[in-house]
C-alpha cells in the first residue's frame, strides 16, 4: 500500500522537524513548507492526501489559504487540519466555516495529531463497492442488509437476515446447529437456539416464493442445513 502523502505548512522549524520524523515513523510521506508561498509551490508540484496548515505564517494567514484551496476544484476536497497557537474560539469557527476539516490548538500531543489525521483520511477514502451476494434470482446486499428476489425485498427480521448470510456464505456446505451458533456470536442466544428451524422456515417462505424454481435452503436430516449453490450461478 502506498504511504499517504502529507504536506505540513508551518514556520516553526523545530516543530516541523519533530512532527515530520514522528509522522514518517508512523508510515506517512511528509513534505514540509515554512511559508504560504512554499506551500503553494508544493501543492502545484505534487498531489497530497492531506494538509496540516498553521494559522499564522510569515507571509500571510492560513485562513486565506484555506479559502483559496476550497475555491479550486483540485484541492476542494483535500483533507485539511488547521494548527494555531491562538486560543480564540472565533478563529476555530472561522477556520471551519472556510472549509478546514479539523482544528488543533498548540501545544498538542503528536499522537493526537496522528489520530486526527487518520480519521480525516478514513473519512476522505472513497467508498468501497457494495458487497452483494448473488444466487440466481436472489440478491443479498450486505451493506444495506436487505435480501431481494427478482428485485423485490424479502420480509426478514434482522436475525433472519444474519442467519441467511451465514448460510449463503457457506453455500454448498452443510452447517450444523453448533457451527451456525458459533458464526452468530454476538447475537442473543435465545434468538436462534432451538428456534433455528422456525427461522429457516420463514427464510424459505421469503426467498423461495415460486414453487417452479428449485429449493434454495435444504434441511439435511440429522446433520443441519444446506444453502444450495446451483452450478449455473
N, C-alpha and C positions, 0 to 999 in steps of 0.2 A: 504494500500500500504506500502511495506517495505521501510524504510528510506534508501536513498543512503549512502553507507559507504565510507568515505574518509580517506586517510592517509596523514597526514601533517608532512613532514620531514624538520625540521629547528631547529638550535641550539639556537635560541633566545627564551628563556623560557617565557619571558614576552609577546612576540608577539604570540607565540603558545597558551598560556593560553587565551589571549583575543580572538584570532581567533576561538579557539575551542569552547568557550562559544557562540560566535556570530553565528557560523555555526550550532551548536546544536540547538540554539533557532530558526534557520531557517528550522529545520526539518531534519538535517543530523546526521548520526552517525559518530563520529570523533575519530580517534586514532592519537596519536602524538608520533613522534620519534625524538630524538635530535641528531642523527648521522646516517651516512650511514649504519653502522653495525646494529643499532637498526631498521632502516627502512627495511633492507633486512630481518631481523628476522620477522618483522610484515608481510611482503609480503609472506614469506614462511608459516606463520601460518594461514592466512586467505585471502579470496578474497576481493578485493576492487573495487569500482565503479569508483574512480578517485584518482589521486595522485597530491598533491601540494609539489613541491620539491625545496628547496633552492639551489642556485648555489654553494655557499661556505659553506662547513661543516668542522668540526674539523678533520675528518678522511678521507677527500677526496673531490672530485669535483662532483657536481651534473651532469655535462656533462658526466662524465664517467658512472655514474649510469644510465643515460638516454640511453647511448649506450648499457649497459647490458640489460636493460629492453626490448629494441627493438629487441635484439638478441634472446630473449626467447619467444617461442610460447605462453606461458601462460600470458605474460604481453605485448605482441607485440602491442595489440590494447587498452591497458589501457590508458584512457584519462589522460594526464599529463600536468599540468600547472607549469611552472618554475618561481621561485621568485629570484630576485637578487638585490643587492644594487649597483652593477656596472652600470655605465652609458654608457659603450662602445657598440655601435651598433653591433660590431663583435660578442660580447657574445650572443646577441639575435639571430643573424643569425646562429651562430654555433649551438645553442640550438635547433632551429627549424629544421636545417638540420639533426641533430642527431635523431629527432623524437619527440621533445616536441610539443604539440598541441597548446599551447599558452604561453605567456610570460608577466610577470607583474613586473615592477620595484618598488623597495622600495624607499620611503614610498608610501603607496597606501591606498585607502579607502576600508574598509571591504565590502561595498556594491558593489564596482567594482569587487572584487574577487568573491563574491557570484554570480553576474551576469555572469561572465565569466565561473564559474563552471557549472552553469545551462545550459549555451549554449553548453559547452563541452558534458554534459550528454545528452542533446537533440540530438546532432549530433551522439553520440555513441549508442543511443537507437536503437534496432532492428526495421526494417521497419515493419509497420503494414500490415497485409494481405490486398491485394487489395479488395476494396469494389465493388462488382459486383451484379447487379440486374438481375435475370434470369426469363424469362417468356417463357417457351417452346423454340421455335426457336430463340427468341430474347434475346440478352445479352446486358446489359448496363453497361459499365465499367466506374465508377465514377472517378477513378484515372486518367485513360488515356483519359477520355472524348470522348469515342467512343461507338457507338452503332453498333451491328453486328447481322445479321440474318444468321443462319447456318454458322457462322464463317466469313461471308463477311461483310466488312464495309458498313455502311449506309451513304449516302451522305447527311449530315445535317450541317447547319450552327451552329455556337456557340449558337445563340439564340434559334434555334430549338432544339438543344440538351438539353438546360436548360429547355425548355418547356416540352420536353419528360420526363425528370427526375421528374419534378413536378407532372405530370400526373401519371407516373408509381409509384411514392412513395405513391400516393393516390389511388392505384388500387382498383377497386370495389366501388369507391365513386364518385358521380357526383360533379364536381367543376364548379362553375360559373365564369364569367369573373373577378369579383372583387376578388375572392379567388385566382385565378391564378395570377392576377396582384400583389396582396399582397405577394404571395410566390416568385415573381420575383423581389422584391425590390432590387435596386442596379443596375438594367438594365435600359437603356434609355427607357422611357415610349413609345416613338414613335416606338420602335422596336416591340411592341406587341399590343398596344392599337388599336382597330378597325382592326387589321390585324391578329388576332389570328386564324380566320377561314382559312386564307391563309397558315399560318404556320402549322396548324393541317393537312390541306390537303397535304402539302409537306411531313410531317412526315409520314402520312398514305402511301403515294406513296413509301417511303423509307423502311418502316418496314412491309408493307402488300404487298409483291411482288408476292405472289402466290394466285390467286383467289380461289384455292381449300381449303385454310385454312380460318378459321373464322376470322372476323374482330377483330382488336385489339383496335382501337380507334373509339368510337361512339359519335355522336352528339345527345344530348338529347334536343329536340326542346323546347325552352323556358326556359331551365334550365342550360345547359352547356355541359361539355364534360366528357366522362367516359372512363377510361382505363380499359379494361376487363381483370380480372384475372380468368382464367379458373380453374375449380375445380380439374383438374388432374395435376396442377402445384404446 
